[in-house]
Amino acid sequence: MPPDIPVVDTAVHLAVESGCGGTTFAMQQARMVLEGDGRVVWVCYQQPDPGRFSQLFGGLNPATLARFHRLVTGESMPQGIDSARELADTMRSIQLIVVDDWTPDSGHVSATTLASVEALADSSFADRVGILLVSAAYSDASGERAHGGLKARGENRLSAFGFSTWWLRTDESGVGRRTIKVGEQENALRLSSDGFERV
């Protein structure tokens, strides 16, 4: 049985409190798509942690893993996003595009990255492919206490592009406990070596 967690099947921006497991959540979404015979495009600055990758994908056979297309961009994130868009334009079996750490943890979001994200969201396949952008949230210097005093990077621009912002944060009620907020609904999760599960 798949874990009872929210499923990314539209354009989603996951804003993550530091150390909460945003990449793990994205890997888990990817694994669910692969197990359902779909393809995943994973765009990232650098290779995911090999140990965590093995934990999340180790049980999949080579034929299934061959449907996981990893694009490591180095410093060229816009180029990686554009390449993912081109792949999804030509391969209808792609069901999920993940852009992990889509923008650096500090500094302004680059205009070229935003342009690539906008083009991705405007693509003809956007109504049939889940798009998941993952980024670290940052402290809200304005003193607002919404979202635990955190802000999502580029939230207003992403909202204009059609992205919904989900929040993944620590829950102090126990070890490995997290909360994910989707719209107005907040769900309690537990993080283990196998990924997230609802509690």
HELIX and SHEET records of a PDB file:
HELIX    1   1 GLY A   22  GLU A   35  1                                  14    
HELIX    2   2 PRO A   50  PHE A   57  1                                   8    
HELIX    3   3 PRO A   62  LEU A   65  1                                   4    
HELIX    4   4 MET A   77  THR A   90  1                                  14    
HELIX    5   5 ALA A  111  ALA A  121  1                                  11    
HELIX    6   6 ALA A  146  GLY A  149  5                                   4    
HELIX    7   7 GLU A  155  ALA A  160  1                                   6    
SHEET    1   A 9 PHE A  68  VAL A  72  0                                        
SHEET    2   A 9 ARG A  39  CYS A  44  1                                        
SHEET    3   A 9 ILE A  94  ASP A 100  1                                        
SHEET    4   A 9 GLY A 130  ALA A 136  1                                        
SHEET    5   A 9 ALA A  11  VAL A  16  1                                        
SHEET    6   A 9 SER A 164  THR A 170  1                                        
SHEET    7   A 9 ARG A 177  VAL A 182 -1                                        
SHEET    8   A 9 GLN A 185  SER A 192 -1                                        
SHEET    9   A 9 GLY A 195  ARG A 198 -1                                        
SHEET    1   B 2 TYR A 138  SER A 139  0                                        
SHEET    2   B 2 LEU A 150  LYS A 151 -1                                        
END                                                                             
